[in-house]
Amino acid sequence: MTKYMGLNIDGDLNLIVPEFSMAEELFRLVDSDREHIRTFLSFVDSSVDVNSQINYFKLKMTGAANGTDKLFLTLLVIK
């Protein structure tokens, strides 16, 4: 498994700090089930392509650097 900076929650469930290399996979995941996850995640409608996902990461990372935002992803490792 690739190592990411983050926090273990329980067993194989982790909160991780996203990396730009994750943007394409995250976009595909969001795009594959928009109707369902729109209820839970506010950024779904603004995620229209991989570039918009990268821009969202940049926005949140800038906010983290300024002390106004945090951005984590959940990662479940299935063995």
C-alpha positions in Angstrom: 0.0 0.0 0.0 1.1 3.5 -0.7 1.9 5.5 2.4 0.0 8.8 2.9 0.2 11.4 5.6 -2.9 11.1 7.7 -4.6 9.7 10.8 -5.7 6.1 11.5 -9.3 6.0 12.7 -9.9 2.3 13.2 -8.1 -0.7 11.7 -8.0 -0.1 8.0 -10.0 3.2 8.0 -7.9 6.4 7.7 -8.2 10.1 7.2 -5.5 11.1 4.7 -4.3 14.4 3.3 -5.0 14.3 -0.5 -2.3 14.6 -3.1 -2.7 15.9 -6.6 -2.1 12.4 -8.0 -5.4 11.4 -6.5 -7.5 13.9 -8.4 -8.3 11.7 -11.4 -9.4 8.7 -9.4 -11.4 10.9 -7.0 -13.1 12.6 -10.0 -14.0 9.2 -11.5 -15.4 8.1 -8.2 -17.6 11.2 -7.8 -18.7 11.1 -11.4 -19.7 7.4 -11.1 -22.4 8.1 -8.5 -23.2 11.8 -8.5 -26.9 11.4 -7.7 -26.3 9.4 -4.5 -23.3 11.3 -3.1 -24.6 14.8 -3.9 -26.8 14.4 -0.8 -23.6 14.1 1.4 -20.9 16.1 -0.3 -21.3 19.8 -1.3 -18.6 19.9 -3.9 -20.2 17.2 -6.2 -21.9 19.7 -8.6 -18.7 21.8 -9.0 -16.6 18.7 -9.8 -17.1 18.7 -13.6 -13.7 17.4 -14.7 -10.3 16.4 -13.3 -9.1 20.0 -13.5 -12.0 21.2 -11.2 -10.9 18.5 -8.7 -7.3 19.8 -8.8 -8.6 23.3 -8.3 -10.6 22.2 -5.3 -7.5 20.6 -3.8 -5.6 23.9 -4.4 -8.4 26.0 -2.8 -8.5 23.8 0.3 -4.7 23.5 0.6 -4.4 27.3 0.4 -7.0 27.6 3.1 -5.1 25.0 5.2 -1.9 27.1 4.8 -3.9 30.2 5.9 -5.4 28.4 8.8 -9.0 28.6 7.5 -9.6 25.2 6.0 -8.7 21.5 6.4 -9.1 18.8 3.7 -9.0 15.1 4.4 -10.1 12.1 2.4 -11.2 8.8 3.9 -9.2 5.8 2.9 -10.4 2.3 3.5 -7.8 -0.4 2.8 -9.4 -3.6 1.7 -7.1 -6.6 2.1 
